């Protein structure tokens, strides 16, 4: 399915690069093992999460732990970087993004839903979205203003912490204070409105959520991950998001 992405990110999207990250190996056969071994030997520090045959004849897809993709021939000798596109009856489909979405959905499922700050749908839940957010990001705040409407439309919002400045920064500590508050939703509302939140500290999953965001390819905030693993980068109004989910 072709997906149009509307975004206005707080950070410019980075140029496509291959990130060297550690991961578990999930290769399927001899050819995949050969590709993994050859690329790992050729690129010091490279850890591959998955190798699979591409729908494009003669190519294999190689994934790193953060969802970046490269393509290689069966012997691992020739490498292609960038997105693989496919001409269909409906236009151009991004084969690479479809593969990343699949990997992303699996990574999110493995992480689980513990430690999230959630704003549940009102009535029957029709969909849920995972939002990697930075409290100090203007477009994250704008999206948070849409949460009541999203809930009215039957969409549950699950927040994952992704303070863009990284650990040991004021924004990171602010998210920890929100997470450690007795009423997380009220604290999140206050913080998103620019109001002060009492400094708090406790065992928390903020760093783990931040690292998860890096693994699934978050480069700016807000980043909205749909249930099928597709990512919408940046602010989208509630009605437009619900329409894209097929709810309107």
Phi, psi and omega in degrees: 000136179280135183236126175266131182251123175255126180208151172220082191283153175289339177238141175297144179293134179287153175296151182297124179222158176267117181265131180271111185220151180281150179192168176277151182272134180225049183284153190256344184190188185297317180296316180298319178297319179298316179298313181299315181297318183292316181290322179297322179290326184280333184239095182304133178092349181286127174240128186256134180270330184199147173227129181215156178290134180277157175289343174280119186304131176090356182244153174236145179263133180239124184249139169264172188295336181265011175094357176293149185230139168232164179240146181217157172286167186299333179270359179073014185271326182247136184236138174241134175247162183100177184275141175267123181251151182231133176278124179236176179295336182264358182133222182250126177253141179268098181296322181297317181293326176298319178292319178297321180298318179298314178296319182297316180299320180293317180296319179296319180295320179294326179292322179087182186245017178282143175083013180272152170260112190244146173240099188288152176298150175273130183076218182284128177286125179258337180195163173224149179231146175257123184243116173277120192228152174238122184302325184272359180281124182303318181285335172293320178294322178295320177294322180297328176298337181272352185301315178303320179290320176301317178297320178297328181277003178090019182252123175274135180251120176253120180267133171245134181287128174216066175296113190297335181286346175091176182301154176062035176235162180304318180296321180294315180294327178296319179294321178299318179299319178296315183295325183276357179290152179295323177244093185297319182296316179294321179294321178295316178303314181296313182296319181292337177270003178085007178275153183288147177238136181303132178297126180222156177217141179193172172298129187211162182259016188298316179296319179297321178291321177299315179293324176299317178303318178296322182291327183266007172093023176287125180240349179201168181234151355286151173237121186254118178258123180277170184296334179272003178094350176291148183243133173255119186264111176107181183288135173224131178300152185304314183297319180293320179294316179297323178295318180294333178275359179078022182265349180233000000 
